[in-house]
């Protein structure tokens, strides 16, 4: 994986981790579930990360054939 893609993955993971920590803290401290928009936002970040990773894997599979 190239250095720039690695940095993008690390950035996405840090963002997702922070968002999930905030959601968890809200549940544990206040007993409140996160808003649907917050969950959708984190899911969108996870999908973007997956697409980034699959793009690399997809090219590798094509070259192996």
C-alpha positions as CSV (number, residue, x, y, z in Angstrom):
1,X,0.0,0.0,0.0
2,X,1.4,3.4,-0.9
3,X,2.3,5.8,1.8
4,X,-0.5,8.3,0.9
5,X,-3.1,5.6,0.9
6,X,-1.8,4.4,4.3
7,X,-2.1,7.9,5.6
8,X,-5.7,8.1,4.3
9,X,-6.6,4.8,6.0
10,X,-5.0,6.0,9.3
11,X,-6.9,9.3,9.0
12,X,-10.2,7.5,8.4
13,X,-9.7,5.1,11.3
14,X,-8.8,7.9,13.7
15,X,-12.0,9.8,12.7
16,X,-14.1,6.7,13.1
17,X,-12.5,5.8,16.4
18,X,-13.2,9.3,17.8
19,X,-16.8,9.3,16.6
20,X,-17.4,5.9,18.1
21,X,-15.8,6.9,21.4
22,X,-18.1,10.0,21.6
23,X,-21.1,7.8,20.9
24,X,-20.1,5.2,23.5
25,X,-19.5,7.9,26.1
26,X,-23.0,9.3,25.5
27,X,-24.6,5.9,25.9
28,X,-22.6,5.1,29.1
29,X,-22.9,8.5,30.8
30,X,-26.3,9.6,29.7
31,X,-28.0,6.5,28.6
32,X,-28.8,8.2,25.3
33,X,-28.6,6.5,22.0
34,X,-26.8,8.4,19.2
35,X,-28.8,10.3,16.7
36,X,-29.4,8.4,13.4
37,X,-27.5,11.1,11.5
38,X,-24.4,10.5,13.6
39,X,-24.6,6.7,13.0
40,X,-25.0,7.3,9.3
41,X,-22.0,9.6,9.3
42,X,-19.8,7.0,10.9
43,X,-21.1,4.3,8.5
44,X,-20.3,6.6,5.6
45,X,-16.8,7.0,6.8
46,X,-16.5,3.2,7.2
47,X,-17.8,2.7,3.7
48,X,-15.3,5.2,2.3
49,X,-12.5,3.4,4.0
50,X,-13.7,0.1,2.7
51,X,-13.8,1.5,-0.9
52,X,-10.3,2.8,-0.5
53,X,-9.1,-0.6,0.6
54,X,-11.1,-2.6,-1.9
55,X,-9.9,-0.4,-4.7
56,X,-6.3,-1.5,-4.0
57,X,-7.4,-5.2,-3.5
58,X,-9.5,-5.1,-6.7
59,X,-6.5,-4.0,-8.8
60,X,-4.3,-6.6,-7.3
61,X,-6.8,-9.4,-8.0
62,X,-7.1,-8.2,-11.7
63,X,-3.3,-8.3,-12.1
64,X,-3.1,-11.8,-10.6
65,X,-5.5,-13.3,-13.2
